[in-house]
Amino acid sequence: MGTIRALRAALPLALSLLLCWPAAAQTAAPEAWPSRPVRFVVPFPPGGPADVLARLYAVKLSGAWGQQVVVENRGGANGNIGAQAVAKSAPDGYTFLVHASSAVINKLLFKDPGYDPLTDFAPVSELADYKLVVVVHPSVPARTLKELVDLAKAKPGTVTYASAGGAGVPTHLAVEMFKQAAGVDLVHVPYAGAAPATNDLLAGHVMMMFNNPLSALPHVKAGKLRALAVASLQRLPLAPDVPTVAESGYPGFEAGTWFGMWAPRAVPEAIVRAAQAGVAEVAAMPEVRDQLAAQGLTAIGSTPEAFDRFQRQEMERWGRVIHTANITVE
């Protein structure tokens, strides 16, 4: 009788453990992940910031994971083609997307980018970011951001600005956000990329640009461009004498480009956690932080939860700018 009573007492516990087992099994990490090479899909051509960043992390993670991490460039449609490919790939933990902030912005711009950043992907981690620098050609009679705003208000529709990549890219949206904050009319001149945009700015064909630090600051130091402000909440270490846009009269103003890593949505959570742990380890390496800082980038290794919150906040923030400016991309 004692044995039967013991079995009856143990039965509910055994059943509860049995019912919980499938859920636990779904999140259990594969014993040997990764057991073969891992692929990072970069949805842009080689040589750009997303590609350079992906290759830096790939080298370091190859050592940390004990498996080669291969970077595959699949450019086109402002990053949509590569993102679509990853969204449709096998959720086995061997394909990840390394994309820029356009990964979430494109959902707001395109009628159908071919994927949904919030439902087709599992956020792994933000990798790095940089803030934009407000630069003008030396011929522009403005030495401060206030003077530029005064010039734009005195002569509406005459101050031109370049963007690197066309409508909806960060160098475009940042100026649109500033236009809304300052109440000024600036004329958009889109370019295919940062290099042609910077070249025309240097030649004086356009008057100003919110440019990335790597493209802008060497020309500022050479006296070929004038830096009026940086679109960050703190001054940039590479340009400590340049005030922030916030300091210049627009509190809270911040604009730049960030880069992140995503997996297909159905990838097991344990693999997402393991991948993020590797990213955080690399982001904390002094040599990585120094190498990125020299290019105006800040290394980040956020948790999946923090990255998910951040990308949703970014969609909301840029969604307001895009809606107000009525920006669309066919």
LINFENKA-V35445 format. One record per run of one state. SS is the DSSP state (alpha for helix, beta for strand, coil for the rest). FROM is the first residue (numbers start at 0). TO is the last residue. If there is no record, write none. Layout:
[[SS & FROM & TO] [SS & FROM & TO]]
This chain:
[[coil & 0 & 0] [alpha & 1 & 26] [coil & 27 & 36] [beta & 37 & 41] [coil & 42 & 47] [alpha & 48 & 64] [coil & 65 & 67] [beta & 68 & 72] [coil & 73 & 75] [alpha & 76 & 86] [coil & 87 & 93] [beta & 94 & 99] [coil & 100 & 100] [alpha & 101 & 108] [beta & 109 & 109] [coil & 110 & 119] [beta & 120 & 136] [coil & 137 & 143] [alpha & 144 & 153] [coil & 154 & 158] [beta & 159 & 163] [coil & 164 & 168] [alpha & 169 & 181] [coil & 182 & 185] [beta & 186 & 190] [coil & 191 & 192] [alpha & 193 & 201] [coil & 202 & 206] [beta & 207 & 211] [alpha & 212 & 220] [coil & 221 & 223] [beta & 224 & 229] [coil & 230 & 235] [alpha & 236 & 238] [coil & 239 & 242] [beta & 243 & 243] [coil & 244 & 254] [beta & 255 & 263] [coil & 264 & 267] [alpha & 268 & 282] [coil & 283 & 284] [alpha & 285 & 292] [coil & 293 & 296] [beta & 297 & 298] [coil & 299 & 302] [alpha & 303 & 324] [coil & 325 & 327] [beta & 328 & 328] [coil & 329 & 329]]
